[in-house]
Amino acid sequence: MAFYMFVANCCFSAIGAFFLAAPASTSEYRFFLLLGLIVGLYQLIALWQCAHNSPSPFLARLVRTAVAGSFILVPLFIYLLITNPTVLSN
């Protein structure tokens, strides 16, 4: 499962490099953001479901805690970036 997530991240990064290499329009940024949300959501759900396969119960709880934190923090950061787009500029 980890290999498939790695391949999905590599493909997503390649798409991002292709789309965002040249100055992009707002609609392209929104499309890339939506695609990233879909890929990230798929990966978080897959991690949550596969956490019980861990040999250690501690690691399973750690993975599920990290996934739960991501479900909270990712929408928060997206909201902050949408409401204040200059947060990432120098």
Secondary structure, DSSP 8 states (H G I E B T S, - for coil): -HHHHHHHHHHHHHHHHHHHSS---HHHHHHHHHHHHHHHHHHHHHHHHHGGGSSSHHHHHHHHHHHHHHHHHHHHHHHHHHH-GGGG--
